[in-house]
Amino acid sequence: MNILLGKEGDWQDKNVDIKKLTEKIHQFFYDDGFSEVRLEEDPHGSWFQIQARKTGALQTVTSSRKAIHVIVKGDPNKFSVSVGTGEWGKNFAVSALFTGGIGLIGMGFNLKFTNKLWNFIKQTIASLENSYQKPVLPTTTKEDESLKILKIRFAKGEITKEEYDEMKSSLE
């Protein structure tokens, strides 16, 4: 039996740098002792996903194996975060048989962890409000543009090397 639990939320007008948000969630898993954490990013920056897993013999026996999937999608002023979890109930019947109910305790810890993660996400969003700054594209100055034109004219043979050097020195 696989038990899947999750949470989802939408935020608007917060101007949150969602890449920074994702990086902080990614680090949260490492700080909590997850051995496997993977971060994937849309090349256009419209979504990020984090997959984290914590497994081991003790987690299996106590039904507290954790497999978490977090998706952050949208833009700084309209985005959603969803958290999905799985594997928690895997081997639940076996653990109940051999541990006399310790598996139920493990599942309770998993629910507590999901709440801890969700609270961390909400606090991080609040702390990152107005953190997004639109990238400033480099602008070319009139001098840069003039030098570019000068180089093209020299390359085309419209001006001599001496004329190029003289005009270039007057621009600098």
TORRODREN-696731 format. One record per residue (C-alpha): residue in one letter; x negated, y, z. Coordinates in nm, 4 decimals, always signed. Each point is the difference from the previous one (the first is absolute). Layout:
% residues N
<pt "A", <X, Y, Z>>
...
//
This chain:
% residues 172
<pt "M", <+0.0000, +0.0000, +0.0000>>
<pt "N", <-0.1467, +0.3380, -0.1021>>
<pt "I", <+0.1365, +0.2972, +0.1871>>
<pt "L", <-0.0325, +0.3309, -0.1817>>
<pt "L", <+0.0354, +0.3267, +0.1835>>
<pt "G", <-0.0563, +0.3485, -0.1301>>
<pt "K", <+0.0622, +0.3683, +0.0222>>
<pt "E", <+0.0321, +0.2725, -0.2586>>
<pt "G", <+0.0184, +0.3758, +0.0162>>
<pt "D", <+0.0201, +0.2973, -0.2351>>
<pt "W", <-0.1549, +0.3412, +0.0566>>
<pt "Q", <+0.0590, +0.3269, -0.1856>>
<pt "D", <-0.1529, +0.3467, +0.0082>>
<pt "K", <-0.2934, -0.1037, +0.2216>>
<pt "N", <-0.2867, +0.0689, -0.2460>>
<pt "V", <-0.1903, -0.3053, +0.1253>>
<pt "D", <-0.3194, -0.1176, -0.1666>>
<pt "I", <+0.1211, -0.3558, -0.0594>>
<pt "K", <-0.3487, -0.1225, -0.0837>>
<pt "K", <-0.1196, +0.1110, +0.3457>>
<pt "L", <+0.3073, -0.1608, +0.1543>>
<pt "T", <-0.0807, -0.3282, -0.1724>>
<pt "E", <-0.3642, +0.0140, +0.1084>>
<pt "K", <+0.1050, +0.0515, +0.3633>>
<pt "I", <+0.2412, -0.2961, -0.0144>>
<pt "H", <-0.2758, -0.2083, -0.1608>>
<pt "Q", <-0.2347, +0.0873, +0.2869>>
<pt "F", <+0.2737, -0.0773, +0.2551>>
<pt "F", <-0.0055, -0.3656, -0.1053>>
<pt "Y", <-0.3775, -0.0261, +0.0370>>
<pt "D", <+0.0188, +0.1673, +0.3403>>
<pt "D", <+0.2641, -0.2542, +0.1046>>
<pt "G", <-0.2253, -0.2945, -0.0884>>
<pt "F", <+0.1426, -0.1114, -0.3327>>
<pt "S", <-0.2611, -0.2033, -0.1833>>
<pt "E", <+0.1421, +0.0424, -0.3497>>
<pt "V", <+0.1093, +0.3429, -0.1195>>
<pt "R", <+0.0423, +0.0939, -0.3641>>
<pt "L", <+0.0858, +0.3428, -0.1414>>
<pt "E", <+0.1236, +0.0491, -0.3561>>
<pt "E", <+0.0761, +0.3282, -0.1694>>
<pt "D", <+0.1930, +0.1019, -0.3082>>
<pt "P", <-0.2481, +0.1654, -0.2390>>
<pt "H", <+0.2392, +0.2975, -0.0202>>
<pt "G", <+0.0279, +0.0282, +0.3795>>
<pt "S", <+0.3766, -0.0569, +0.0180>>
<pt "W", <-0.0183, -0.3086, +0.2240>>
<pt "F", <-0.2332, -0.1750, +0.2397>>
<pt "Q", <+0.0321, -0.3428, +0.1537>>
<pt "I", <-0.1751, -0.1558, +0.2948>>
<pt "Q", <+0.0030, -0.3688, +0.0767>>
<pt "A", <-0.1323, -0.1185, +0.3335>>
<pt "R", <-0.0146, -0.3439, +0.1521>>
<pt "K", <-0.0940, -0.1344, +0.3389>>
<pt "T", <-0.0117, -0.3783, +0.0228>>
<pt "G", <-0.1622, -0.2666, +0.2068>>
<pt "A", <+0.0736, -0.3135, +0.1992>>
<pt "L", <+0.1310, +0.1892, +0.3039>>
<pt "Q", <+0.2270, +0.2174, -0.2156>>
<pt "T", <+0.1368, -0.3106, -0.1730>>
<pt "V", <+0.0723, -0.1817, +0.3263>>
<pt "T", <+0.1721, +0.3032, +0.1518>>
<pt "S", <+0.1865, +0.0924, -0.3216>>
<pt "S", <-0.1721, +0.3383, +0.0013>>
<pt "R", <-0.1763, -0.0083, -0.3356>>
<pt "K", <+0.0287, +0.3397, -0.1591>>
<pt "A", <+0.0288, +0.0824, -0.3683>>
<pt "I", <+0.0880, +0.3635, -0.0539>>
<pt "H", <+0.0664, +0.1837, -0.3242>>
<pt "V", <+0.0256, +0.3808, +0.0006>>
<pt "I", <+0.0991, +0.2000, -0.3071>>
<pt "V", <-0.0260, +0.3786, -0.0167>>
<pt "K", <+0.1469, +0.1494, -0.3154>>
<pt "G", <+0.1014, +0.3375, -0.1292>>
<pt "D", <-0.1562, +0.3428, +0.0175>>
<pt "P", <-0.0946, +0.2296, +0.2891>>
<pt "N", <+0.3490, +0.1496, +0.0311>>
<pt "K", <+0.2114, -0.3083, -0.0687>>
<pt "F", <-0.1375, -0.3382, +0.0991>>
<pt "S", <+0.0978, -0.3236, +0.1643>>
<pt "V", <-0.1800, -0.2488, +0.2194>>
<pt "S", <+0.1100, -0.3602, +0.0289>>
<pt "V", <-0.1415, -0.2641, +0.2302>>
<pt "G", <+0.0680, -0.3659, -0.0633>>
<pt "T", <-0.1157, -0.2862, +0.2145>>
<pt "G", <-0.0030, -0.3720, -0.0482>>
<pt "E", <-0.1408, -0.3332, +0.1156>>
<pt "W", <+0.1141, +0.0690, +0.3529>>
<pt "G", <+0.2362, -0.2918, +0.0248>>
<pt "K", <-0.2195, -0.2392, -0.1947>>
<pt "N", <-0.0614, -0.3144, +0.2018>>
<pt "F", <+0.2488, +0.1282, +0.2589>>
<pt "A", <+0.1565, -0.3452, +0.0486>>
<pt "V", <-0.3436, -0.1599, +0.0441>>
<pt "S", <-0.1133, +0.2616, +0.2503>>
<pt "A", <+0.3234, -0.0288, +0.1984>>
<pt "L", <-0.0408, -0.3770, +0.0135>>
<pt "F", <-0.3622, +0.0084, +0.1169>>
<pt "T", <-0.0032, +0.3176, +0.2077>>
<pt "G", <+0.3384, -0.0065, +0.1657>>
<pt "G", <+0.1122, +0.3413, -0.1247>>
<pt "I", <-0.3285, +0.1900, -0.0148>>
<pt "G", <+0.0891, +0.0636, -0.3666>>
<pt "L", <+0.2871, +0.2182, +0.1118>>
<pt "I", <-0.2421, +0.2147, +0.1972>>
<pt "G", <-0.2241, +0.0322, -0.3080>>
<pt "M", <+0.2937, +0.1111, -0.2106>>
<pt "G", <+0.0819, +0.2603, +0.2638>>
<pt "F", <-0.3571, +0.1320, -0.0233>>
<pt "N", <+0.0403, +0.0262, -0.3785>>
<pt "L", <+0.3146, +0.2076, +0.0354>>
<pt "K", <-0.1825, +0.2230, +0.2468>>
<pt "F", <-0.2880, +0.0343, -0.2484>>
<pt "T", <+0.2372, +0.1050, -0.2802>>
<pt "N", <+0.1421, +0.2704, +0.2241>>
<pt "K", <-0.3531, +0.1109, +0.0928>>
<pt "L", <-0.0942, +0.0234, -0.3704>>
<pt "W", <+0.3183, +0.1878, -0.0889>>
<pt "N", <-0.0547, +0.2501, +0.2836>>
<pt "F", <-0.3596, +0.0479, -0.1176>>
<pt "I", <+0.1234, +0.0707, -0.3542>>
<pt "K", <+0.2561, +0.2563, +0.1194>>
<pt "Q", <-0.2560, +0.1744, +0.2249>>
<pt "T", <-0.2562, +0.0048, -0.2805>>
<pt "I", <+0.2513, +0.1525, -0.2425>>
<pt "A", <+0.0776, +0.2706, +0.2569>>
<pt "S", <-0.3717, +0.0703, +0.0500>>
<pt "L", <-0.0589, +0.0205, -0.3765>>
<pt "E", <+0.2880, +0.2368, -0.0720>>
<pt "N", <-0.1207, +0.2739, -0.2380>>
<pt "S", <-0.3299, -0.1839, -0.0555>>
<pt "Y", <+0.0307, -0.0363, -0.3767>>
<pt "Q", <-0.1870, +0.2509, -0.2073>>
<pt "K", <+0.0474, -0.0064, -0.3733>>
<pt "P", <-0.3360, -0.0616, -0.1676>>
<pt "V", <-0.1428, +0.3164, -0.1468>>
<pt "L", <-0.1138, -0.0542, -0.3542>>
<pt "P", <-0.3319, +0.1590, -0.0822>>
<pt "T", <+0.0425, +0.3115, -0.2022>>
<pt "T", <-0.2418, +0.1123, -0.2626>>
<pt "T", <-0.1239, +0.3544, +0.0133>>
<pt "K", <-0.0269, +0.2251, -0.2997>>
<pt "E", <-0.3779, -0.0448, +0.0161>>
<pt "D", <+0.0349, -0.3799, -0.0084>>
<pt "E", <+0.2294, +0.0257, -0.3013>>
<pt "S", <-0.2373, +0.2436, -0.1758>>
<pt "L", <-0.2964, -0.2301, +0.0579>>
<pt "K", <+0.1991, -0.2917, -0.1366>>
<pt "I", <+0.0841, +0.1958, -0.3167>>
<pt "L", <-0.3630, +0.1037, -0.0322>>
<pt "K", <-0.1164, -0.3624, +0.0170>>
<pt "I", <+0.2516, -0.1006, -0.2658>>
<pt "R", <-0.1129, +0.2808, -0.2308>>
<pt "F", <-0.3645, -0.1048, +0.0434>>
<pt "A", <+0.0886, -0.3676, -0.0614>>
<pt "K", <+0.1844, +0.0943, -0.3200>>
<pt "G", <-0.2995, +0.2008, -0.1207>>
<pt "E", <+0.1829, +0.3316, +0.0041>>
<pt "I", <-0.2753, +0.1570, +0.2103>>
<pt "T", <-0.3737, -0.0603, +0.0283>>
<pt "K", <-0.1814, -0.1271, +0.3096>>
<pt "E", <-0.1296, +0.3511, +0.0662>>
<pt "E", <+0.3509, +0.1497, -0.0259>>
<pt "Y", <+0.1334, -0.2764, +0.2282>>
<pt "D", <-0.2684, +0.0633, +0.2653>>
<pt "E", <+0.0535, +0.3759, -0.0147>>
<pt "M", <+0.3786, -0.0239, +0.0323>>
<pt "K", <-0.0248, -0.2666, +0.2713>>
<pt "S", <-0.2314, +0.2178, +0.2123>>
<pt "S", <+0.2416, +0.2914, -0.0325>>
<pt "L", <+0.2831, -0.2208, +0.1306>>
<pt "E", <-0.1936, -0.1232, +0.3045>>
//
